Each structure stands twice: as C-alpha cells, then as structure tokens.
Amino acid sequence: MTAVGKNHKFKEWLIDEMNRREWSQADLARYSDLNRAVINKLLNGQSMPRPSTLEGIARAFRTPVEKVFRIAGLLPEISETDGFNEEVLHNINQIQDPKRKSTALLLIKALIQEEETEKVKNDRRKSSED
C-alpha cells in the first residue's frame, strides 16, 4: 500500500473512532495530550503521524499501540485472529486489581467450558441422527 493509501486508511479509522465516541478534535487532542493542530492535520490528510502521535492516540482510545501502528502502516498487518488476541491481552493488562484479573480469567475459562459442552451435545445429537 502506498503512503497515500496508508494515510487515507488511518484518517478514515481515526474519524470512525472519534465518531464512535462522539469526540471532537479538541476531545481527541485533550485525551491524547496532543496539539489540536496535529489532530486537524491528520484528519485533513496533511501529515503522516509520528510514532509519539500514534502512542498518544492509542492511549486516548485505550487500544493497543501496535494496532494503531498497523493501521498507520508502520507495522505489518496481522491476521484478524492475532489482532483479536492482541486486543484481548491489551484489555486484560489494563485491569490492575488482581481479583478482577482472576475474575476475567475465570469468565474466559467458563466460556470455553460452555463451548466444549455445547460441542459435545451437538456431536451426540448428530451421531444419534445417523
């Protein structure tokens, strides 16, 4: 992808993220600790973001910095599964309280157990129909 294509992809992603949160340029500038003029130039496609700018944006959106670097074209793209795993790990790492981290892990394990139980039931139903 060319620099122009990468810039357009990043710009569109940035607009989508701001709209999803109902943020203005001033809001993003405040939460990312960046100058509003920097945000304006990014949104108008007048500049490519620097790594420090991307770090501020990732912090503001509470999203993995690697994801933001990938969208900006500074890191290679990864599979959807790897991107999902990266985001899950990022979010779990945001939890500071050890009890809450344990609860998150228990919930994940419970979901896995639930899926395994459903699979066994479905397999039994299929075999009984045969």
N, C-alpha and C positions, 0 to 999 in steps of 0.2 A: 504494500500500500504506500502511496506517495505521502510526502509530508502534508500536502494539502488535504488528501483523503483522511489522514490520521487526525488533522486539526478539525476537520468537519465532524468526524465521529466523536471526538472529545467534546466539541462545542454542543452537539446535539445531546450527548449524555449529560453534560453539565446543566443544560436547560431543563431536561427531563427531571433530573434530581431536584433542582430548585423548585420546579412546578409541583412535584410530588409533595414537597414540604411547605409549599406556598411561601417560599422565601423570595425576597427581593435581592437585588445585587448588594445592597447595603447589609442585609442579613448575612449573606454568604461572606462578605468581607469581614464582618464583625466576628462570626463564628470561626472563620479560618485564620483570623489575625492577619489579613492581607489588606492592601490598599484597594479601595473601590475601583480605582482606575485600572488596576491589574485585572480585576474581575470583568470590567467593561471591555477591555481589550481581548480577553479570552472569548467572551460571548460574541464579539463582533468579528472574530477570526483574524484580528490584527497582530496576534503574537502567539507563539508556541509556549506552553507552560514550562517553567523551570522545575527541577526536582523539588526545591523547597516550597514552591507554589502548590505542587501536587500533594505534598505532605500536609500542608495546611488544609487543602480541600478534603483530603481523606479524613483528617481529624474532625473537620466540621460535619461531614456526612456520616461519621462513625463507621467507616468502611475500610477494608484492608488497603493499605497504601499500595500494595502490589497490584490490586485491581485497578486503581486509578492510574498507575504507571502503565499497565497493559492497555487501558482504554486510550491513553495519550500516545501509545505506540512506542513507549520507552522500554518495555519488556515484551518478550514474545507472548503471543496468545496461548492460552491453555484450554484444555477440554472443559466442557460445561461441568462435568463431574469434579474435576480438580478445582475449578472456580468455586463450586458449591462447598467443597471441603475446606477450601481456604477461608471462605466467609464464615462457616460454622466455627472453625478454630478461632478465628478473629473474635467472634462474638463471645465464645466461651472464655477467652482470655480477658475480655472486658469485665467479667464477673470477678469481683475482688474477694467477696466473702467465701471462705472455704465451704461453709454449709450450703450456700447457694450453688457453688460449683458441683458439690456432691449431688445435690438435687437435680441439676441439669444432666449429670451423667446417669442418674437413676431413671430419669424420664427417657433418655435415649435408649437405655437398655430395655425399659418396659415396652417401648415402641418396637424394638427389634423382636422381643419375645412375642408380642402381639402378631407381628407379621409372620413369624415362624409358625405360630399356632394356626393362623388362617391358612397358610400354605398346606400344612398337614391335613386340615379339614377338607380343603379343596382337592388335594390329591386322593384322599379316601373317597370323596364323592365321585370323582372321575373314575376311579378304579371300580367302584360298585356299579356304575352305569355301564361299564364294559361287559 
